[in-house]
Amino acid sequence: MKILVPIDESDQSREALRYAHEAFPDGEITAVHVIPVEGYWAAFTDDPEAIPRYEKAREHAEELLDAARSEVDAGIETRIETGSPVREIVDMAGRDGFDAVVIGSHGRTGATRVLLGSVAEAVARRSPVPVTIVR
């Protein structure tokens, strides 16, 4: 099985990675970090490197994925994508032959969830493959 695990700075994303590693010990796990490029800059360029602070964001993404690799002490693939996190995760899941997505959730409720949105919730609603949300 091919499992996609989105990674960000949260403890929940690392917990999702550990869960995926334990639940699918023979699975091919790919950890992905999506550098968000939305709003103003997305309207003007398809070249993420033209966006201010992109290099710092890419370095940060590499650090997160290096930490993810060492976290599970296993051979996992890693990828860095750029764009809307929800759109990139959903597109990857369908386009690249993944069998499932395992994603961490912050567990926000009420007004906080409404104001900040929920990547995990949106991915679960739009994904063409099964999604497991880990808290």
N, CA, C and O atoms as a printed pandas DataFrame, in Angstrom:
     atom_number atom_name residue_name chain_id  residue_number  x_coord  y_coord  z_coord
0              1         N          MET        A               1    0.833   -1.186    0.000
1              2        CA          MET        A               1    0.000    0.000    0.000
2              3         C          MET        A               1    0.874    1.245    0.000
3              4         O          MET        A               1    1.934    1.285    0.625
4              5         N          LYS        A               2    0.402    2.257   -0.717
5              6        CA          LYS        A               2    1.072    3.552   -0.738
6              7         C          LYS        A               2    0.283    4.521    0.147
7              8         O          LYS        A               2   -0.906    4.757   -0.064
8              9         N          ILE        A               3    0.985    5.076    1.146
9             10        CA          ILE        A               3    0.347    5.933    2.135
10            11         C          ILE        A               3    0.959    7.329    2.054
11            12         O          ILE        A               3    2.181    7.473    2.050
12            13         N          LEU        A               4    0.112    8.355    1.990
13            14        CA          LEU        A               4    0.547    9.748    1.964
14            15         C          LEU        A               4    0.319   10.357    3.335
15            16         O          LEU        A               4   -0.780   10.278    3.884
16            17         N          VAL        A               5    1.379   10.977    3.897
17            18        CA          VAL        A               5    1.287   11.594    5.217
18            19         C          VAL        A               5    1.755   13.046    5.130
19            20         O          VAL        A               5    2.955   13.302    5.023
20            21         N          PRO        A               6    0.821   13.997    5.174
21            22        CA          PRO        A               6    1.216   15.403    5.183
22            23         C          PRO        A               6    1.906   15.765    6.503
23            24         O          PRO        A               6    1.468   15.357    7.579
24            25         N          ILE        A               7    2.986   16.534    6.401
25            26        CA          ILE        A               7    3.782   16.918    7.570
26            27         C          ILE        A               7    3.806   18.436    7.688
27            28         O          ILE        A               7    4.038   19.145    6.709
28            29         N          ASP        A               8    3.561   18.924    8.907
29            30        CA          ASP        A               8    3.755   20.343    9.197
30            31         C          ASP        A               8    4.496   20.438   10.532
31            32         O          ASP        A               8    5.142   19.477   10.950
32            33         N          GLU        A               9    4.408   21.569   11.191
33            34        CA          GLU        A               9    5.143   21.769   12.445
34            35         C          GLU        A               9    4.468   21.115   13.650
35            36         O          GLU        A               9    5.040   21.101   14.740
36            37         N          SER        A              10    3.291   20.585   13.477
37            38        CA          SER        A              10    2.497   20.134   14.620
38            39         C          SER        A              10    2.893   18.753   15.143
39            40         O          SER        A              10    3.417   17.908   14.418
40            41         N          ASP        A              11    2.620   18.568   16.423
41            42        CA          ASP        A              11    2.788   17.251   17.035
42            43         C          ASP        A              11    1.843   16.241   16.380
43            44         O          ASP        A              11    2.169   15.061   16.258
44            45         N          GLN        A              12    0.668   16.720   15.962
45            46        CA          GLN        A              12   -0.321   15.827   15.369
46            47         C          GLN        A              12    0.169   15.229   14.050
47            48         O          GLN        A              12   -0.137   14.077   13.745
48            49         N          SER        A              13    0.919   15.992   13.270
49            50        CA          SER        A              13    1.414   15.424   12.004
50            51         C          SER        A              13    2.476   14.360   12.282
51            52         O          SER        A              13    2.556   13.360   11.569
52            53         N          ARG        A              14    3.283   14.574   13.310
53            54        CA          ARG        A              14    4.277   13.547   13.668
54            55         C          ARG        A              14    3.583   12.301   14.225
55            56         O          ARG        A              14    4.018   11.175   13.984
56            57         N          GLU        A              15    2.502   12.519   14.971
57            58        CA          GLU        A              15    1.726   11.387   15.478
58            59         C          GLU        A              15    1.097   10.613   14.322
59            60         O          GLU        A              15    1.045    9.383   14.351
60            61         N          ALA        A              16    0.620   11.330   13.306
61            62        CA          ALA        A              16    0.051   10.675   12.121
62            63         C          ALA        A              16    1.112    9.833   11.413
63            64         O          ALA        A              16    0.825    8.730   10.947
64            65         N          LEU        A              17    2.324   10.348   11.333
65            66        CA          LEU        A              17    3.412    9.594   10.706
66            67         C          LEU        A              17    3.726    8.316   11.491
67            68         O          LEU        A              17    3.900    7.247   10.906
68            69         N          ARG        A              18    3.795    8.440   12.815
69            70        CA          ARG        A              18    4.035    7.244   13.643
70            71         C          ARG        A              18    2.902    6.233   13.472
71            72         O          ARG        A              18    3.143    5.031   13.364
72            73         N          TYR        A              19    1.665    6.731   13.447
73            74        CA          TYR        A              19    0.516    5.851   13.254
74            75         C          TYR        A              19    0.609    5.128   11.908
75            76         O          TYR        A              19    0.408    3.916   11.838
76            77         N          ALA        A              20    0.908    5.861   10.856
77            78        CA          ALA        A              20    1.008    5.249    9.521
78            79         C          ALA        A              20    2.094    4.185    9.497
79            80         O          ALA        A              20    1.916    3.123    8.901
80            81         N          HIS        A              21    3.206    4.465   10.138
81            82        CA          HIS        A              21    4.319    3.517   10.173
82            83         C          HIS        A              21    3.933    2.238   10.926
83            84         O          HIS        A              21    4.304    1.136   10.522
84            85         N          GLU        A              22    3.181    2.399   12.027
85            86        CA          GLU        A              22    2.755    1.234   12.808
86            87         C          GLU        A              22    1.604    0.481   12.137
87            88         O          GLU        A              22    1.588   -0.750   12.131
88            89         N          ALA        A              23    0.643    1.215   11.572
89            90        CA          ALA        A              23   -0.540    0.583   10.982
90            91         C          ALA        A              23   -0.242   -0.085    9.640
91            92         O          ALA        A              23   -0.902   -1.052    9.259
92            93         N          PHE        A              24    0.757    0.439    8.926
93            94        CA          PHE        A              24    1.104   -0.083    7.603
94            95         C          PHE        A              24    2.601   -0.394    7.555
95            96         O          PHE        A              24    3.343    0.256    6.818
96            97         N          PRO        A              25    3.053   -1.392    8.341
97            98        CA          PRO        A              25    4.496   -1.653    8.434
98            99         C          PRO        A              25    5.143   -2.011    7.100
99           100         O          PRO        A              25    6.337   -1.776    6.916
100          101         N          ASP        A              26    4.386   -2.571    6.178
101          102        CA          ASP        A              26    4.946   -2.926    4.871
102          103         C          ASP        A              26    4.567   -1.906    3.800
103          104         O          ASP        A              26    4.850   -2.108    2.619
104          105         N          GLY        A              27    3.926   -0.814    4.211
105          106        CA          GLY        A              27    3.477    0.191    3.255
106          107         C          GLY        A              27    4.612    1.087    2.785
107          108         O          GLY        A              27    5.633    1.239    3.455
108          109         N          GLU        A              28    4.403    1.667    1.626
109          110        CA          GLU        A              28    5.327    2.676    1.101
110          111         C          GLU        A              28    4.805    4.029    1.568
111          112         O          GLU        A              28    3.797    4.522    1.062
112          113         N          ILE        A              29    5.493    4.625    2.534
113          114        CA          ILE        A              29    5.029    5.879    3.117
114          115         C          ILE        A              29    5.753    7.047    2.458
115          116         O          ILE        A              29    6.976    7.040    2.316
116          117         N          THR        A              30    4.975    8.047    2.060
117          118        CA          THR        A              30    5.523    9.290    1.533
118          119         C          THR        A              30    5.070   10.422    2.437
119          120         O          THR        A              30    3.874   10.664    2.598
120          121         N          ALA        A              31    6.040   11.116    3.028
121          122        CA          ALA        A              31    5.743   12.301    3.833
122          123         C          ALA        A              31    5.861   13.516    2.923
123          124         O          ALA        A              31    6.839   13.653    2.187
124          125         N          VAL        A              32    4.877   14.389    2.973
125          126        CA          VAL        A              32    4.882   15.576    2.120
126          127         C          VAL        A              32    4.664   16.826    2.971
127          128         O          VAL        A              32    3.851   16.841    3.896
128          129         N          HIS        A              33    5.407   17.860    2.634
129          130        CA          HIS        A              33    5.162   19.174    3.224
130          131         C          HIS        A              33    4.777   20.100    2.083
131          132         O          HIS        A              33    5.471   20.177    1.069
132          133         N          VAL        A              34    3.671   20.798    2.255
133          134        CA          VAL        A              34    3.217   21.731    1.232
134          135         C          VAL        A              34    3.523   23.152    1.703
135          136         O          VAL        A              34    3.037   23.600    2.741
136          137         N          ILE        A              35    4.338   23.845    0.915
137          138        CA          ILE        A              35    4.613   25.247    1.189
138          139         C          ILE        A              35    3.421   26.038    0.665
139          140         O          ILE        A              35    3.167   26.052   -0.540
140          141         N          PRO        A              36    2.689   26.695    1.558
141          142        CA          PRO        A              36    1.483   27.382    1.105
142          143         C          PRO        A              36    1.808   28.602    0.246
143          144         O          PRO        A              36    2.558   29.488    0.655
144          145         N          VAL        A              37    1.236   28.625   -0.932
145          146        CA          VAL        A              37    1.338   29.780   -1.821
146          147         C          VAL        A              37   -0.084   30.084   -2.249
147          148         O          VAL        A              37   -0.612   29.506   -3.198
148          149         N          GLU        A              38   -0.677   30.997   -1.530
149          150        CA          GLU        A              38   -2.067   31.333   -1.805
150          151         C          GLU        A              38   -2.205   32.840   -1.836
151          152         O          GLU        A              38   -1.255   33.570   -1.552
152          153         N          GLY        A              39   -3.353   33.283   -2.171
153          154        CA          GLY        A              39   -3.651   34.701   -2.107
154          155         C          GLY        A              39   -2.879   35.532   -3.107
155          156         O          GLY        A              39   -2.792   35.188   -4.285
156          157         N          TYR        A              40   -2.330   36.606   -2.638
157          158        CA          TYR        A              40   -1.702   37.627   -3.477
158          159         C          TYR        A              40   -0.659   37.076   -4.439
159          160         O          TYR        A              40   -0.755   37.302   -5.645
160          161         N          TRP        A              41    0.344   36.350   -3.920
161          162        CA          TRP        A              41    1.446   35.903   -4.783
162          163         C          TRP        A              41    1.001   34.840   -5.781
163          164         O          TRP        A              41    1.515   34.786   -6.898
164          165         N          ALA        A              42    0.061   34.007   -5.392
165          166        CA          ALA        A              42   -0.402   32.949   -6.290
166          167         C          ALA        A              42   -1.051   33.532   -7.544
167          168         O          ALA        A              42   -1.042   32.904   -8.603
168          169         N          ALA        A              43   -1.601   34.711   -7.423
169          170        CA          ALA        A              43   -2.258   35.338   -8.576
170          171         C          ALA        A              43   -1.251   35.835   -9.609
171          172         O          ALA        A              43   -1.618   36.067  -10.760
172          173         N          PHE        A              44    0.011   36.001   -9.218
173          174        CA          PHE        A              44    0.989   36.631  -10.101
174          175         C          PHE        A              44    2.062   35.710  -10.653
175          176         O          PHE        A              44    2.788   36.099  -11.568
176          177         N          THR        A              45    2.182   34.501  -10.124
177          178        CA          THR        A              45    3.274   33.658  -10.601
178          179         C          THR        A              45    2.962   32.183  -10.458
179          180         O          THR        A              45    2.260   31.764   -9.538
180          181         N          ASP        A              46    3.496   31.404  -11.386
181          182        CA          ASP        A              46    3.467   29.948  -11.268
182          183         C          ASP        A              46    4.827   29.443  -10.795
183          184         O          ASP        A              46    5.016   28.242  -10.600
184          185         N          ASP        A              47    5.760   30.352  -10.613
185          186        CA          ASP        A              47    7.123   30.010  -10.210
186          187         C          ASP        A              47    7.303   30.300   -8.727
187          188         O          ASP        A              47    7.483   31.457   -8.347
188          189         N          PRO        A              48    7.257   29.273   -7.879
189          190        CA          PRO        A              48    7.348   29.523   -6.441
190          191         C          PRO        A              48    8.641   30.206   -6.023
191          192         O          PRO        A              48    8.665   30.911   -5.014
192          193         N          GLU        A              49    9.707   30.011   -6.770
193          194        CA          GLU        A              49   10.978   30.629   -6.390
194          195         C          GLU        A              49   10.953   32.149   -6.537
195          196         O          GLU        A              49   11.818   32.837   -5.995
196          197         N          ALA        A              50    9.971   32.674   -7.264
197          198        CA          ALA        A              50    9.841   34.119   -7.418
198          199         C          ALA        A              50    9.140   34.748   -6.215
199          200         O          ALA        A              50    9.074   35.973   -6.114
200          201         N          ILE        A              51    8.630   33.946   -5.325
201          202        CA          ILE        A              51    7.877   34.435   -4.173
202          203         C          ILE        A              51    8.847   34.777   -3.049
203          204         O          ILE        A              51    9.743   33.990   -2.740
204          205         N          PRO        A              52    8.672   35.952   -2.433
205          206        CA          PRO        A              52    9.554   36.324   -1.323
206          207         C          PRO        A              52    9.554   35.258   -0.229
207          208         O          PRO        A              52    8.513   34.680    0.083
208          209         N          ARG        A              53   10.705   35.006    0.341
209          210        CA          ARG        A              53   10.905   34.061    1.456
210          211         C          ARG        A              53   10.711   32.602    1.065
211          212         O          ARG        A              53   10.631   31.743    1.943
212          213         N          TYR        A              54   10.633   32.297   -0.230
213          214        CA          TYR        A              54   10.449   30.909   -0.647
214          215         C          TYR        A              54   11.623   30.041   -0.202
215          216         O          TYR        A              54   11.419   28.930    0.287
216          217         N          GLU        A              55   12.843   30.535   -0.366
217          218        CA          GLU        A              55   14.015   29.727    0.005
218          219         C          GLU        A              55   13.992   29.362    1.482
219          220         O          GLU        A              55   14.300   28.227    1.846
220          221         N          LYS        A              56   13.628   30.321    2.339
221          222        CA          LYS        A              56   13.531   30.017    3.783
222          223         C          LYS        A              56   12.444   28.972    4.035
223          224         O          LYS        A              56   12.623   28.071    4.854
224          225         N          ALA        A              57   11.329   29.093    3.336
225          226        CA          ALA        A              57   10.238   28.129    3.497
226          227         C          ALA        A              57   10.684   26.743    3.040
227          228         O          ALA        A              57   10.337   25.742    3.668
228          229         N          ARG        A              58   11.440   26.678    1.965
229          230        CA          ARG        A              58   11.937   25.392    1.457
230          231         C          ARG        A              58   12.935   24.768    2.444
231          232         O          ARG        A              58   12.885   23.565    2.699
232          233         N          GLU        A              59   13.827   25.577    2.992
233          234        CA          GLU        A              59   14.769   25.073    4.001
234          235         C          GLU        A              59   14.016   24.526    5.205
235          236         O          GLU        A              59   14.365   23.473    5.739
236          237         N          HIS        A              60   12.973   25.251    5.632
237          238        CA          HIS        A              60   12.163   24.799    6.762
238          239         C          HIS        A              60   11.475   23.465    6.428
239          240         O          HIS        A              60   11.420   22.562    7.264
240          241         N          ALA        A              61   10.957   23.353    5.210
241          242        CA          ALA        A              61   10.307   22.113    4.776
242          243         C          ALA        A              61   11.293   20.952    4.803
243          244         O          ALA        A              61   10.950   19.855    5.244
244          245         N          GLU        A              62   12.505   21.185    4.337
245          246        CA          GLU        A              62   13.526   20.133    4.351
246          247         C          GLU        A              62   13.853   19.703    5.770
247          248         O          GLU        A              62   14.046   18.515    6.028
248          249         N          GLU        A              63   13.917   20.667    6.703
249          250        CA          GLU        A              63   14.172   20.338    8.106
250          251         C          GLU        A              63   13.034   19.486    8.684
251          252         O          GLU        A              63   13.280   18.508    9.390
252          253         N          LEU        A              64   11.787   19.868    8.377
253          254        CA          LEU        A              64   10.642   19.096    8.861
254          255         C          LEU        A              64   10.676   17.664    8.340
255          256         O          LEU        A              64   10.413   16.719    9.085
256          257         N          LEU        A              65   10.999   17.508    7.065
257          258        CA          LEU        A              65   11.010   16.169    6.465
258          259         C          LEU        A              65   12.203   15.345    6.943
259          260         O          LEU        A              65   12.090   14.128    7.088
260          261         N          ASP        A              66   13.345   15.992    7.191
261          262        CA          ASP        A              66   14.489   15.275    7.779
262          263         C          ASP        A              66   14.118   14.749    9.166
263          264         O          ASP        A              66   14.442   13.616    9.521
264          265         N          ALA        A              67   13.434   15.592    9.940
265          266        CA          ALA        A              67   12.995   15.172   11.276
266          267         C          ALA        A              67   11.991   14.026   11.170
267          268         O          ALA        A              67   12.013   13.103   11.985
268          269         N          ALA        A              68   11.117   14.081   10.176
269          270        CA          ALA        A              68   10.135   13.001    9.984
270          271         C          ALA        A              68   10.836   11.691    9.661
271          272         O          ALA        A              68   10.469   10.638   10.183
272          273         N          ARG        A              69   11.845   11.760    8.799
273          274        CA          ARG        A              69   12.606   10.552    8.438
274          275         C          ARG        A              69   13.229    9.926    9.680
275          276         O          ARG        A              69   13.150    8.713    9.877
276          277         N          SER        A              70   13.844   10.749   10.509
277          278        CA          SER        A              70   14.512   10.202   11.696
278          279         C          SER        A              70   13.503    9.789   12.769
279          280         O          SER        A              70   13.799    8.927   13.596
280          281         N          GLU        A              71   12.337   10.387   12.759
281          282        CA          GLU        A              71   11.298   10.071   13.746
282          283         C          GLU        A              71   10.873    8.612   13.694
283          284         O          GLU        A              71   10.738    7.969   14.736
284          285         N          VAL        A              72   10.663    8.086   12.505
285          286        CA          VAL        A              72   10.185    6.715   12.384
286          287         C          VAL        A              72   11.316    5.735   12.082
287          288         O          VAL        A              72   11.095    4.526   12.011
288          289         N          ASP        A              73   12.516    6.255   11.906
289          290        CA          ASP        A              73   13.686    5.412   11.669
290          291         C          ASP        A              73   13.399    4.362   10.590
291          292         O          ASP        A              73   13.676    3.174   10.753
292          293         N          ALA        A              74   12.842    4.843    9.502
293          294        CA          ALA        A              74   12.491    3.936    8.411
294          295         C          ALA        A              74   12.699    4.649    7.084
295          296         O          ALA        A              74   12.755    5.877    7.017
296          297         N          GLY        A              75   12.809    3.870    6.057
297          298        CA          GLY        A              75   12.969    4.437    4.724
298          299         C          GLY        A              75   11.651    4.950    4.184
299          300         O          GLY        A              75   10.862    4.192    3.620
300          301         N          ILE        A              76   11.418    6.229    4.357
301          302        CA          ILE        A              76   10.212    6.820    3.791
302          303         C          ILE        A              76   10.625    7.791    2.697
303          304         O          ILE        A              76   11.712    8.368    2.725
304          305         N          GLU        A              77    9.739    7.952    1.745
305          306        CA          GLU        A              77    9.960    8.949    0.702
306          307         C          GLU        A              77    9.527   10.302    1.258
307          308         O          GLU        A              77    8.670   10.369    2.140
308          309         N          THR        A              78   10.114   11.368    0.747
309          310        CA          THR        A              78    9.676   12.705    1.137
310          311         C          THR        A              78    9.515   13.560   -0.111
311          312         O          THR        A              78   10.211   13.381   -1.111
312          313         N          ARG        A              79    8.578   14.491   -0.019
313          314        CA          ARG        A              79    8.333   15.420   -1.121
314          315         C          ARG        A              79    7.989   16.788   -0.570
315          316         O          ARG        A              79    7.413   16.923    0.509
316          317         N          ILE        A              80    8.358   17.799   -1.341
317          318        CA          ILE        A              80    7.967   19.165   -1.036
318          319         C          ILE        A              80    7.147   19.656   -2.213
319          320         O          ILE        A              80    7.588   19.593   -3.361
320          321         N          GLU        A              81    5.954   20.144   -1.920
321          322        CA          GLU        A              81    5.075   20.700   -2.942
322          323         C          GLU        A              81    4.807   22.155   -2.586
323          324         O          GLU        A              81    5.067   22.588   -1.464
324          325         N          THR        A              82    4.296   22.888   -3.529
325          326        CA          THR        A              82    3.985   24.297   -3.336
326          327         C          THR        A              82    2.583   24.571   -3.837
327          328         O          THR        A              82    2.215   24.134   -4.927
328          329         N          GLY        A              83    1.792   25.294   -3.047
329          330        CA          GLY        A              83    0.442   25.639   -3.461
330          331         C          GLY        A              83   -0.513   25.630   -2.289
331          332         O          GLY        A              83   -0.106   25.836   -1.145
332          333         N          SER        A              84   -1.764   25.395   -2.563
333          334        CA          SER        A              84   -2.772   25.267   -1.522
334          335         C          SER        A              84   -2.605   23.887   -0.883
335          336         O          SER        A              84   -2.681   22.879   -1.585
336          337         N          PRO        A              85   -2.379   23.817    0.437
337          338        CA          PRO        A              85   -2.175   22.503    1.060
338          339         C          PRO        A              85   -3.281   21.498    0.757
339          340         O          PRO        A              85   -2.994   20.355    0.404
340          341         N          VAL        A              86   -4.532   21.905    0.889
341          342        CA          VAL        A              86   -5.627   20.970    0.636
342          343         C          VAL        A              86   -5.586   20.488   -0.805
343          344         O          VAL        A              86   -5.644   19.285   -1.063
344          345         N          ARG        A              87   -5.488   21.410   -1.733
345          346        CA          ARG        A              87   -5.503   21.044   -3.150
346          347         C          ARG        A              87   -4.325   20.137   -3.498
347          348         O          ARG        A              87   -4.499   19.144   -4.203
348          349         N          GLU        A              88   -3.143   20.464   -3.016
349          350        CA          GLU        A              88   -1.961   19.657   -3.337
350          351         C          GLU        A              88   -2.068   18.248   -2.763
351          352         O          GLU        A              88   -1.737   17.277   -3.444
352          353         N          ILE        A              89   -2.523   18.128   -1.528
353          354        CA          ILE        A              89   -2.645   16.811   -0.892
354          355         C          ILE        A              89   -3.684   15.961   -1.627
355          356         O          ILE        A              89   -3.433   14.795   -1.931
356          357         N          VAL        A              90   -4.838   16.540   -1.909
357          358        CA          VAL        A              90   -5.902   15.806   -2.606
358          359         C          VAL        A              90   -5.449   15.418   -4.013
359          360         O          VAL        A              90   -5.663   14.286   -4.444
360          361         N          ASP        A              91   -4.822   16.357   -4.728
361          362        CA          ASP        A              91   -4.343   16.051   -6.077
362          363         C          ASP        A              91   -3.297   14.940   -6.065
363          364         O          ASP        A              91   -3.354   14.029   -6.891
364          365         N          MET        A              92   -2.349   15.007   -5.143
365          366        CA          MET        A              92   -1.329   13.958   -5.044
366          367         C          MET        A              92   -1.946   12.606   -4.762
367          368         O          MET        A              92   -1.567   11.603   -5.366
368          369         N          ALA        A              93   -2.905   12.578   -3.836
369          370        CA          ALA        A              93   -3.536   11.313   -3.459
370          371         C          ALA        A              93   -4.150   10.627   -4.668
371          372         O          ALA        A              93   -4.019    9.413   -4.826
372          373         N          GLY        A              94   -4.815   11.390   -5.517
373          374        CA          GLY        A              94   -5.461   10.809   -6.685
374          375         C          GLY        A              94   -4.518   10.562   -7.842
375          376         O          GLY        A              94   -4.578    9.515   -8.486
376          377         N          ARG        A              95   -3.652   11.515   -8.108
377          378        CA          ARG        A              95   -2.787   11.479   -9.282
378          379         C          ARG        A              95   -1.653   10.465   -9.165
379          380         O          ARG        A              95   -1.279    9.834  -10.154
380          381         N          ASP        A              96   -1.112   10.309   -7.972
381          382        CA          ASP        A              96    0.120    9.533   -7.806
382          383         C          ASP        A              96   -0.091    8.132   -7.256
383          384         O          ASP        A              96    0.858    7.502   -6.789
384          385         N          GLY        A              97   -1.311    7.640   -7.305
385          386        CA          GLY        A              97   -1.581    6.247   -6.973
386          387         C          GLY        A              97   -1.527    5.883   -5.503
387          388         O          GLY        A              97   -1.228    4.739   -5.160
388          389         N          PHE        A              98   -1.811    6.842   -4.625
389          390        CA          PHE        A              98   -1.819    6.525   -3.198
390          391         C          PHE        A              98   -3.091    5.755   -2.860
391          392         O          PHE        A              98   -4.140    5.966   -3.468
392          393         N          ASP        A              99   -2.981    4.862   -1.884
393          394        CA          ASP        A              99   -4.120    4.070   -1.440
394          395         C          ASP        A              99   -4.850    4.710   -0.266
395          396         O          ASP        A              99   -6.026    4.434   -0.030
396          397         N          ALA        A             100   -4.138    5.570    0.471
397          398        CA          ALA        A             100   -4.740    6.210    1.647
398          399         C          ALA        A             100   -3.923    7.433    2.043
399          400         O          ALA        A             100   -2.751    7.568    1.689
400          401         N          VAL        A             101   -4.583    8.323    2.792
401          402        CA          VAL        A             101   -3.936    9.487    3.395
402          403         C          VAL        A             101   -4.097    9.343    4.900
403          404         O          VAL        A             101   -5.182    9.032    5.392
404          405         N          VAL        A             102   -3.005    9.573    5.628
405          406        CA          VAL        A             102   -3.059    9.615    7.087
406          407         C          VAL        A             102   -2.607   11.018    7.478
407          408         O          VAL        A             102   -1.472   11.409    7.207
408          409         N          ILE        A             103   -3.504   11.775    8.118
409          410        CA          ILE        A             103   -3.245   13.184    8.377
410          411         C          ILE        A             103   -3.550   13.527    9.830
411          412         O          ILE        A             103   -4.509   13.015   10.407
412          413         N          GLY        A             104   -2.749   14.374   10.406
413          414        CA          GLY        A             104   -2.974   14.843   11.766
414          415         C          GLY        A             104   -3.996   15.955   11.807
415          416         O          GLY        A             104   -4.128   16.721   10.853
416          417         N          SER        A             105   -4.719   16.047   12.911
417          418        CA          SER        A             105   -5.702   17.103   13.104
418          419         C          SER        A             105   -5.417   17.806   14.417
419          420         O          SER        A             105   -5.056   17.174   15.410
420          421         N          HIS        A             106   -5.582   19.095   14.411
421          422        CA          HIS        A             106   -5.384   19.867   15.635
422          423         C          HIS        A             106   -6.551   19.721   16.598
423          424         O          HIS        A             106   -6.442   20.080   17.771
424          425         N          GLY        A             107   -7.670   19.193   16.106
425          426        CA          GLY        A             107   -8.814   18.983   16.983
426          427         C          GLY        A             107   -9.511   20.263   17.387
427          428         O          GLY        A             107  -10.151   20.305   18.438
428          429         N          ARG        A             108   -9.405   21.314   16.579
429          430        CA          ARG        A             108  -10.087   22.571   16.904
430          431         C          ARG        A             108  -11.592   22.394   16.741
431          432         O          ARG        A             108  -12.057   21.598   15.925
432          433         N          THR        A             109  -12.330   23.141   17.522
433          434        CA          THR        A             109  -13.784   23.089   17.430
434          435         C          THR        A             109  -14.338   24.507   17.439
435          436         O          THR        A             109  -13.619   25.471   17.702
436          437         N          GLY        A             110  -15.609   24.610   17.152
437          438        CA          GLY        A             110  -16.314   25.881   17.264
438          439         C          GLY        A             110  -15.752   26.974   16.376
439          440         O          GLY        A             110  -15.371   26.736   15.230
440          441         N          ALA        A             111  -15.707   28.189   16.933
441          442        CA          ALA        A             111  -15.299   29.368   16.164
442          443         C          ALA        A             111  -13.857   29.263   15.669
443          444         O          ALA        A             111  -13.551   29.737   14.575
444          445         N          THR        A             112  -12.978   28.659   16.444
445          446        CA          THR        A             112  -11.579   28.524   16.021
446          447         C          THR        A             112  -11.492   27.721   14.735
447          448         O          THR        A             112  -10.757   28.091   13.820
448          449         N          ARG        A             113  -12.245   26.612   14.656
449          450        CA          ARG        A             113  -12.222   25.787   13.445
450          451         C          ARG        A             113  -12.806   26.548   12.268
451          452         O          ARG        A             113  -12.283   26.474   11.156
452          453         N          VAL        A             114  -13.878   27.271   12.504
453          454        CA          VAL        A             114  -14.516   28.029   11.432
454          455         C          VAL        A             114  -13.587   29.118   10.919
455          456         O          VAL        A             114  -13.471   29.309    9.708
456          457         N          LEU        A             115  -12.924   29.835   11.821
457          458        CA          LEU        A             115  -12.047   30.937   11.419
458          459         C          LEU        A             115  -10.758   30.452   10.776
459          460         O          LEU        A             115  -10.305   31.026    9.786
460          461         N          LEU        A             116  -10.168   29.411   11.323
461          462        CA          LEU        A             116   -8.884   28.941   10.819
462          463         C          LEU        A             116   -9.018   27.881    9.740
463          464         O          LEU        A             116   -8.078   27.639    8.983
464          465         N          GLY        A             117  -10.184   27.246    9.665
465          466        CA          GLY        A             117  -10.360   26.167    8.701
466          467         C          GLY        A             117   -9.701   24.907    9.206
467          468         O          GLY        A             117   -9.029   24.912   10.237
468          469         N          SER        A             118   -9.892   23.848    8.486
469          470        CA          SER        A             118   -9.293   22.578    8.866
470          471         C          SER        A             118   -8.817   21.867    7.612
471          472         O          SER        A             118   -9.618   21.398    6.803
472          473         N          VAL        A             119   -7.506   21.794    7.466
473          474        CA          VAL        A             119   -6.937   21.087    6.319
474          475         C          VAL        A             119   -7.370   19.630    6.361
475          476         O          VAL        A             119   -7.774   19.072    5.341
476          477         N          ALA        A             120   -7.289   19.011    7.534
477          478        CA          ALA        A             120   -7.657   17.599    7.648
478          479         C          ALA        A             120   -9.107   17.369    7.232
479          480         O          ALA        A             120   -9.407   16.418    6.510
480          481         N          GLU        A             121   -9.993   18.232    7.684
481          482        CA          GLU        A             121  -11.411   18.077    7.350
482          483         C          GLU        A             121  -11.641   18.240    5.843
483          484         O          GLU        A             121  -12.383   17.465    5.239
484          485         N          ALA        A             122  -11.008   19.240    5.245
485          486        CA          ALA        A             122  -11.174   19.474    3.807
486          487         C          ALA        A             122  -10.586   18.330    2.991
487          488         O          ALA        A             122  -11.163   17.920    1.984
488          489         N          VAL        A             123   -9.436   17.816    3.425
489          490        CA          VAL        A             123   -8.839   16.675    2.721
490          491         C          VAL        A             123   -9.769   15.473    2.815
491          492         O          VAL        A             123   -9.988   14.780    1.822
492          493         N          ALA        A             124  -10.314   15.224    3.993
493          494        CA          ALA        A             124  -11.215   14.080    4.172
494          495         C          ALA        A             124  -12.448   14.197    3.276
495          496         O          ALA        A             124  -12.920   13.198    2.734
496          497         N          ARG        A             125  -12.968   15.411    3.122
497          498        CA          ARG        A             125  -14.155   15.608    2.288
498          499         C          ARG        A             125  -13.849   15.461    0.799
499          500         O          ARG        A             125  -14.705   15.001    0.043
500          501         N          ARG        A             126  -12.653   15.840    0.365
501          502        CA          ARG        A             126  -12.354   15.908   -1.070
502          503         C          ARG        A             126  -11.494   14.763   -1.601
503          504         O          ARG        A             126  -11.398   14.579   -2.814
504          505         N          SER        A             127  -10.881   14.011   -0.731
505          506        CA          SER        A             127   -9.925   12.995   -1.156
506          507         C          SER        A             127  -10.585   11.869   -1.957
507          508         O          SER        A             127  -11.676   11.414   -1.612
508          509         N          PRO        A             128   -9.922   11.425   -3.024
509          510        CA          PRO        A             128  -10.432   10.298   -3.786
510          511         C          PRO        A             128  -10.073    8.944   -3.155
511          512         O          PRO        A             128  -10.499    7.896   -3.641
512          513         N          VAL        A             129   -9.288    8.975   -2.071
513          514        CA          VAL        A             129   -8.881    7.743   -1.386
514          515         C          VAL        A             129   -9.264    7.871    0.097
515          516         O          VAL        A             129   -9.510    8.979    0.575
516          517         N          PRO        A             130   -9.316    6.759    0.819
517          518        CA          PRO        A             130   -9.658    6.834    2.250
518          519         C          PRO        A             130   -8.675    7.700    3.027
519          520         O          PRO        A             130   -7.481    7.736    2.730
520          521         N          VAL        A             131   -9.214    8.404    4.042
521          522        CA          VAL        A             131   -8.403    9.299    4.880
522          523         C          VAL        A             131   -8.581    8.887    6.332
523          524         O          VAL        A             131   -9.701    8.698    6.806
524          525         N          THR        A             132   -7.461    8.750    7.030
525          526        CA          THR        A             132   -7.482    8.528    8.476
526          527         C          THR        A             132   -6.982    9.799    9.121
527          528         O          THR        A             132   -5.900   10.286    8.795
528          529         N          ILE        A             133   -7.780   10.346   10.052
529          530        CA          ILE        A             133   -7.395   11.562   10.774
530          531         C          ILE        A             133   -6.937   11.156   12.159
531          532         O          ILE        A             133   -7.669   10.498   12.898
532          533         N          VAL        A             134   -5.721   11.551   12.506
533          534        CA          VAL        A             134   -5.106   11.200   13.796
534          535         C          VAL        A             134   -5.056   12.446   14.664
535          536         O          VAL        A             134   -4.615   13.505   14.218
536          537         N          ARG        A             135   -5.507   12.317   15.898
537          538        CA          ARG        A             135   -5.421   13.447   16.850
538          539         C          ARG        A             135   -4.399   13.160   17.898
539          540         O          ARG        A             135   -4.178   13.982   18.786
